[in-house]
Amino acid sequence: MRMKQTKPFPYFVGVYSLEELVGKDSRVCVINILGNESRKVTPVSHAYSGGNVVAGVQYGRTGELETPIGPVEVYPSVLAVMEAGRHFDTGVIYLPPSAVAQAASELVTFNPDLKRIVIVTEKVPTSDSRDIRFICQEAGVDVIGANCLGVANAWDKVRIGGALGGDHPEETLRAGSVAIHSNSGNFTTTIAEYLRIAGFGISTAVSSGKDIYIHFALPEFLYAAQNDPRTKAVAIYVEPGGYYEHEALRMIRDRVFAFGKPMVVCVTGRWKKNVSRSCGHAGALAGSGDDAASKEAWFDEYFGVPVFDPTDPRVSKRGVRVASIQHFPDAMRAVYAAIDEQSDFTPDGDLSLKPWIRDTRVTLPSALDIPLVHPPEPYGEQFRAAYRLIGSQPLRRSMRNTSGASRMDPATQVAELHGVSVLDLSTRPLEDNLYFALAKDFPTDEDRRSMNTILHLCARLAKPDLDAVSKARAAGATPNAIAAAALAQQGDPRWIRRTRAYAAWLIDLIREHGIDEQTEHIPAEVGIDAAKTIFFPADHDAEQADTHEPVEHDEVSDFLLTAFRDSEKSCAALHVCRYLIDLAEDRKQQIVDLREFLLASAIVCLFWKPMLKRRITRHGIENAAAHLAAVVCVLACAVDDPAGNEAWKRCATGPLRGLANSFGDTAFAYLFNREPTPEQAREFAMLLGLTITNGPGTLSAKGAKESVSARNHVSMAYVGFLANTGLAHGGNGFEAVKYLLEQFEHTKLKNPAEPAAEINLDELARNAASRYGEFKREQRAIGVMRPAPIPCINHPVFRGAAVNTDPREDFVRRTLAESDIPNVFLEFYHRLVIELQEQGITPNVFCVNIDAVLAVIALKLAWGDLKSQAMSENRLQEIVFSLFLYGRITGIMAEVIDHADRGRDLDCRTPQSELAFVR
Amino acid sequence: MQLSGLKYGATLLDLVGFPHPEFLTGSATNAEIRRLIDAHGRIVVKPVFHEAAGKKGKAGLVRIVDSVHDALAAKRDLFFATHRVGNRTVRANGVTFEAFIESDAEIYFAINESTRDRKPAFTISPFGGTEVEDLAVENLRTVWIDPFMGLKSFDVTNALRELGCPSEYVSPLVQHLPSMWDLYEDYGLTTIELNPIRLHRDADSGQLVPFACDVKAAFDQDNPARKRTGLSDSIFRLDESQFEDEINRLRTYRGQSDAIEMNPNGTILPFMFGGGAATAATETLGERAIFSSDFGGNPPYEKMYDITRIALRHHLAAANVLLVIGGKANNTDIYVTFRGLFDALRDHCAERGTPNIYVVVGRGGPNLVRGMSYARDVLDALGMPYSMFGHDTSMIQVLEYALRIDEWWGNERQPAVQLPETAATV
């Protein structure tokens, strides 16, 4: 191949002066314009450069890219751009590495006016770079990159290629007299920023890339800088590897081209000599002559002075080498003095240590205790704004069939909520798991007491109309339908709206005024804010929106007022809350909606730390009251005898005492109308814990997520959950209970924890197995090849081994054994699977699955009532269904919050392409 | 990604049919070694280094033997031999037993990318058998290669003729050497060096045949053509630490994930962003940097999270300082990277407890303030002390400040910050 040559180089260089490299007349076509990086960078570049992008290419697609100064048209190929009459002289490539060489070839092939290609892509194979070089040399096209951020011309306010100067290029790229050539894209901007602070602006800055092939390298850069009337000096950042600098200096020395402007050069990377692998930029191979020390020596010899020493700033008119980039400003000043030139503008600072933020926990020694500085604007204002942003901030995306809350561990087939398996959750009481679903942390003892209190208060505030519930039950409605109806009636009541608004107001107030648990004196501005917004009678410029009348104190507000005054908790929300209560008293004013204000304060206080840790969103906290109200409403709907259920009466209308006691015990009492023993409380917690989630693919989770996707009130998301449960999902647990009832119907079992001697489990199991064997034979005889199985054995996931175990059931069995909590029904199941195998009915010992655990615990808890006829079989069936709802609602709460935090409206729709029509 | 020696180099030569001596690896039985000696008279025992390691002969690491006894003795001596290469010391892991090739001539041949000419080029010398740096300039020729034409025979002929190579050697070399371009081009190499090529007269045909008696190769890790060699990536990872291996497995074209363990006993755990920042920061931190890294290039959240979890798992326990350092980023979203990094720190602390370390941040770029605010909240909640600097402070000064913090924190190890009772976390 005969390659082009342009004097004075032995190869093609199409640039005489740096002014020409990119300028206001450059016209650009961006390849892969809608790709992740380009989509963000190109609009900023286009606007900064006065609209120089004439077209973009997105292979196979058409459309537009929105920019601040109007859209850029997108074509499916370079040929299509040309056919549309869009003229450009510069191509910018943002493609993945394997496609870059093809795109360069395409640009060269179809655009005879092409002058330059800027390749932003990293990790382009060396062989492709080689091919690009040859293609472009033959075509007479300059290449910048790859692995670079392109070129910026600060005089013309043009940048082409990557994101030099970041999202505010005008901030860093001030026009001036220094040209930059840097192997590092980041340092191109950083050096420009350092020079700007010292009063030096930029003529043209080139991010050269640092692959093995540097296409626009130092020789042609210096040549063009020499011919650029704007440029008085150059700043160069160099890394090990390659002889580009050696060649540039050789050409100057050999007078291949004249160069008389000073250079300030930084070479880093001496350490790379000691490693045999590249890290980041391509480095020099160990033992080669192009390592950092060699490069330093090349420049030192050219300058004739040693490396720059800020305390003794000696430079030559040719320039100087600096040991680190922080010396660029001082060295440039010294070089300008040597050539009798002035800096471009007045410096606006220095590069000394200026900590913006620091913790207040440790005391630094005086030498390290550098005073905090106020960040320059606009960063100071941004900090004030960002301080209000608190809590986790997940990016929004489609959450259809996706969850950030739950998943099924593919290895163990055990479901997890927030990374914790349901097995571990089953060892904790209901209130812990409800807290965990919201906070993603487990509660301390103090948190648990607060959680129980808030749950009990919500139970009073969100109590369902149990008369209506009773009527629905009498009409044959299933437990899920009853609860759904009650919740749907609840809507988004005023007390929840006000609590939500107060929670948001408190969070803003605390962050706005920088209050934390260490704050001793609440700023007076907090009181001024409050006086305008939440006190009654209001100040004349009040902003109260929802009401101007204070609600009279009620028992809940009185209770909370006392609790807040007595609390020893250390919490910003508590400090503020007390301060405002006292202030209102002092001013003889009242706090509007005091009850909701106090409830919101309690909630914010309870979840403040997880929010500060960015584990949960503020949206989650603001809506916590709505979620907890929905949960307690669903639980209360299981009460079947409101007049006789002591727990319900206590919650609904009784004196507010003992609220910090376990809400799990209250929930137990809703169902069974008695307090649980410690053993029953554990079994109950285990049962609920195991049911918390089965991953986001379950019908119940999908129902809730779809409701969120339709942007309903919080309560309606739980209606979605309930509507998606039924006799096949949730209600099916009773099949196993019924089976056990049949097996034990004629025994004299009184207490499933202490089976009497006359209960012969082996015989029961043997008979049950043989009855099933008989049933199976009969079924097959009439042609039913898959007779109905015994409920709760032979979970297909674990089929195959000689003796099968379900690890979840195994965990529960061991845990119960360790706690000395026997269960005769579970023991029966285990003997049954052995009998089935021994009688040849099953080929191996099937497993007792996790559903059996739920059934045996439920039956054990209800057995006494059943036997005493205090509970009917119908009621037992309801209870079994309700137990599923009781457990699953915790996981649903996490799922609903997660979807609301991350998802988008309508994201649960099924695309047309996935739908089918059948006849 | 380099390899040297015949153990793996022979695989490359076989791809293009370039002759090489028959050889056995260190696991050969005595009978196999005896058969090799019987067939060739003498054998050469060499240590196996996994990266380029020249001047083995001068260092006495190449033994020519003619008995099994001596071969085994050489194996014992060389199996774990160490060798100084520049500033580095490399350790062998095995030996090869190679047939000794009788020859009057030793040729040097290499192809690589010439950054002087910005073209691929081959270098050839009839005075091989020694390192190329030790050859006088007039004894070698470098000729550029047109990548679309490949290595041309007449270029080899002309170079050898100019160098005064005996004419009987030229023809066999011209026949075989162009295939090296096929190897270089088709399999993603950035360097291939055969040194020495020994020319051996075939007893039957009387023809001279070139045998590549040692091979060095460097691969372009960004070129998937490398996988066509059939060489397992694991042979390039032999000198990688577990930490490096885990980090480098995250390597994709979106966002960097390069890391080199510099000093596992270091006391500063540095997350460096940008190639320039990585180079400068590693230089400034010296041996106190546990690793050198470039995590720039606008990594997505998930990648930053995974990188951080790996780094913390391996190295947090030894550190006094966790350092986040970079210049003023252009297109790296600081908020996204800080979310990934500090979420990973939070989750690590939840699993393993909060470490007693100081956090220093020096950064600039898009969404800087949101990123710093996020970091501050997480660190405040964890009770970890910190100082954060923006882009109006010199990056190098932040590095020097981190060194001073490291010294103070290490010497007067500060007691863990006492927080009010915190939640037991998962």
Contacts between the chains, C-beta under 8 A, distances in Angstrom:
chain1	res1	chain2	res2	distance
A	1	B	146	5.0
A	1	B	148	6.1
A	1	B	149	7.0
A	11	B	118	6.9
A	36	B	254	7.3
A	37	B	298	6.7
A	37	B	331	6.4
A	40	B	331	7.0
A	41	B	331	5.6
A	96	B	253	5.5
A	97	B	222	6.2
A	97	B	253	5.3
A	98	B	224	7.4
A	121	B	253	7.3
A	122	B	253	6.3
A	122	B	256	7.4
A	122	B	297	5.9
A	123	B	222	4.2
A	123	B	253	4.9
A	124	B	222	6.7
A	125	B	188	6.6
A	125	B	220	5.5
A	125	B	222	5.0
A	125	B	223	3.7
A	125	B	224	7.7
A	125	B	225	7.4
A	126	B	113	6.4
A	126	B	190	5.4
A	126	B	220	4.6
A	126	B	222	7.4
A	126	B	223	6.7
A	127	B	147	7.5
A	127	B	185	6.4
A	127	B	188	6.7
A	127	B	220	7.0
A	127	B	223	6.1
A	127	B	225	7.4
A	128	B	223	8.0
A	130	B	113	7.0
A	130	B	119	7.6
A	130	B	120	6.1
A	130	B	147	5.2
A	131	B	147	6.0
A	131	B	148	7.8
A	133	B	118	6.0
A	133	B	119	7.5
A	134	B	119	7.9
A	134	B	146	7.3
A	134	B	147	5.9
A	134	B	148	6.5
A	149	B	330	5.3
A	149	B	331	7.4
A	162	B	330	6.2
A	162	B	331	6.3
A	163	B	330	3.9
A	163	B	331	3.7
A	164	B	330	5.8
A	165	B	330	6.9
A	166	B	328	6.6
A	166	B	329	6.4
A	166	B	330	5.1
A	166	B	331	7.2
A	166	B	364	8.0
A	166	B	365	5.5
A	166	B	366	5.1
A	167	B	366	4.4
A	172	B	328	6.9
A	182	B	276	7.1
A	183	B	275	7.5
A	183	B	276	6.9
A	184	B	274	6.1
A	184	B	275	5.2
A	184	B	276	2.7
A	184	B	277	7.5
A	184	B	279	7.6
A	184	B	327	7.9
A	185	B	274	7.3
A	185	B	275	7.9
A	185	B	276	7.8
A	185	B	330	5.9
A	186	B	273	7.3
A	186	B	274	3.4
A	186	B	275	7.3
A	186	B	276	5.4
A	186	B	277	6.0
A	186	B	296	6.4
A	186	B	326	6.6
A	186	B	327	4.5
A	186	B	328	7.2
A	186	B	329	6.1
A	186	B	330	6.5
A	186	B	332	8.0
A	187	B	274	7.2
A	187	B	276	3.7
A	187	B	277	7.4
A	187	B	280	7.9
A	187	B	327	5.7
A	188	B	330	7.9
A	189	B	327	6.8
A	189	B	328	5.0
A	189	B	329	7.7
A	189	B	330	5.4
A	190	B	276	7.5
A	190	B	327	3.3
A	190	B	328	4.9
A	190	B	364	7.4
A	190	B	391	7.2
A	190	B	395	6.8
A	193	B	327	8.0
A	193	B	328	5.1
A	193	B	364	7.2
A	193	B	391	5.9
A	194	B	394	7.0
A	197	B	392	6.8
A	210	B	275	6.0
A	212	B	113	5.2
A	212	B	115	6.8
A	212	B	190	6.7
A	213	B	113	7.1
A	213	B	115	7.8
A	213	B	118	6.3
A	214	B	115	7.6
A	215	B	118	7.5
A	217	B	118	7.6
A	237	B	276	6.4
A	239	B	275	7.3
A	239	B	276	7.2
A	239	B	279	5.5
A	241	B	115	7.7
A	242	B	115	3.9
A	243	B	115	4.7
A	243	B	116	4.7
A	244	B	115	6.0
A	246	B	116	7.5
A	247	B	116	5.7
A	268	B	276	7.4
A	268	B	279	4.6
A	268	B	280	4.7
A	268	B	283	5.3
A	269	B	279	4.4
A	269	B	282	8.0
A	269	B	283	6.7
A	270	B	283	6.2
A	271	B	262	7.7
A	271	B	282	5.3
A	271	B	283	5.5
A	271	B	286	7.9
A	271	B	292	7.5
A	272	B	279	7.2
A	273	B	86	6.6
A	273	B	87	5.9
A	274	B	86	8.0
A	274	B	87	5.0
A	274	B	88	6.0
A	275	B	88	7.9
A	275	B	260	5.6
A	275	B	292	7.9
A	276	B	2	6.7
A	276	B	51	4.8
A	276	B	52	7.5
A	276	B	88	6.8
A	276	B	239	7.2
A	277	B	1	7.6
A	277	B	260	6.1
A	278	B	221	7.8
A	278	B	258	7.5
A	279	B	258	4.5
A	279	B	259	6.8
A	279	B	260	4.7
A	279	B	278	6.4
A	279	B	292	5.4
A	279	B	293	7.0
A	279	B	294	6.0
A	280	B	256	6.2
A	280	B	258	5.3
A	280	B	274	7.7
A	280	B	275	3.7
A	280	B	278	4.8
A	280	B	279	7.1
A	280	B	294	3.2
A	280	B	296	7.7
A	281	B	275	3.9
A	281	B	276	7.7
A	281	B	279	7.0
A	281	B	294	7.7
A	285	B	2	8.0
A	285	B	52	7.3
A	285	B	191	7.7
A	285	B	218	6.9
A	286	B	52	7.6
A	286	B	85	6.5
A	286	B	86	5.1
A	286	B	87	7.6
A	286	B	88	6.1
A	287	B	52	7.6
A	287	B	54	7.2
A	287	B	85	6.4
A	287	B	86	4.8
A	287	B	133	7.7
A	289	B	133	7.6
A	290	B	115	7.3
A	324	B	280	6.4
A	324	B	283	8.0
A	324	B	284	7.0
A	324	B	396	4.5
A	325	B	276	7.8
A	325	B	280	6.5
A	325	B	327	8.0
A	325	B	394	7.6
A	325	B	395	7.0
A	325	B	396	6.6
A	326	B	394	3.6
A	326	B	395	7.1
A	326	B	396	4.2
A	326	B	397	6.2
A	349	B	392	6.2
A	351	B	392	7.3
A	351	B	393	6.3
A	351	B	394	3.7
A	351	B	397	6.5
A	352	B	393	7.0
A	352	B	394	7.6
A	352	B	397	6.8
A	353	B	389	6.8
A	353	B	393	5.4
A	353	B	397	5.2
A	353	B	398	7.3
A	353	B	401	5.8
A	354	B	389	6.5
A	354	B	390	7.2
A	354	B	392	5.7
A	354	B	393	4.9
A	355	B	387	4.9
A	355	B	388	6.7
A	355	B	389	5.7
A	355	B	393	7.8
A	356	B	372	7.0
A	356	B	388	5.5
A	356	B	389	6.4
A	356	B	390	5.1
A	357	B	372	6.4
A	357	B	376	5.7
A	357	B	386	7.7
A	357	B	387	7.7
A	357	B	388	4.9
A	358	B	386	6.5
A	358	B	387	4.7
A	358	B	388	7.1
A	359	B	379	6.7
A	359	B	380	6.7
A	359	B	384	7.5
A	359	B	385	4.7
A	359	B	386	5.2
A	359	B	387	8.0
A	361	B	383	6.6
A	361	B	385	5.4
A	361	B	417	4.9
A	362	B	358	7.7
A	362	B	385	4.3
A	362	B	414	5.9
A	362	B	417	6.8
A	364	B	408	7.9
A	365	B	408	6.0
A	367	B	404	7.2
A	368	B	401	7.4
A	368	B	404	6.0
A	368	B	405	6.3
A	368	B	408	6.3
A	370	B	401	7.9
A	375	B	369	7.6
A	375	B	390	5.8
A	375	B	392	7.9
A	376	B	392	6.3
A	379	B	368	7.1
A	379	B	369	5.5
A	379	B	390	6.4
A	382	B	369	3.8
A	382	B	370	7.5
A	383	B	369	5.3
A	383	B	372	7.8
A	383	B	373	6.7
A	385	B	369	7.9
A	386	B	369	5.0
A	386	B	370	5.0
A	386	B	372	7.8
A	386	B	373	3.8
A	387	B	373	6.3
A	389	B	370	6.8
A	389	B	373	6.5
A	390	B	377	6.7
A	393	B	339	7.4
A	393	B	374	7.7
A	395	B	301	7.4
A	418	B	426	7.0
A	419	B	426	6.1
A	420	B	426	4.9
A	436	B	426	7.9
A	439	B	423	7.6
A	440	B	426	7.7
A	441	B	350	7.8
A	441	B	423	4.3
A	441	B	424	7.6
A	441	B	425	4.9
A	441	B	426	7.1
A	442	B	423	6.2
A	442	B	424	5.1
A	442	B	425	6.9
A	442	B	426	6.6
A	443	B	423	6.4
A	444	B	421	5.6
A	444	B	422	7.5
A	444	B	423	5.4
A	444	B	424	7.1
A	446	B	421	7.1
A	447	B	423	6.6
A	516	B	380	7.7
A	517	B	420	6.9
A	570	B	420	5.4
A	609	B	381	6.2
A	609	B	422	7.2
A	609	B	423	6.4
A	610	B	423	7.3
A	612	B	377	5.4
A	612	B	380	6.3
A	612	B	381	4.3
A	613	B	346	5.8
A	613	B	377	7.4
A	613	B	378	6.1
A	613	B	381	3.8
A	613	B	382	7.2
A	614	B	339	7.9
A	614	B	342	7.5
A	614	B	343	6.9
A	614	B	346	7.0
A	614	B	374	6.5
A	614	B	377	5.9
A	614	B	378	5.5
A	614	B	381	7.6
A	615	B	346	7.4
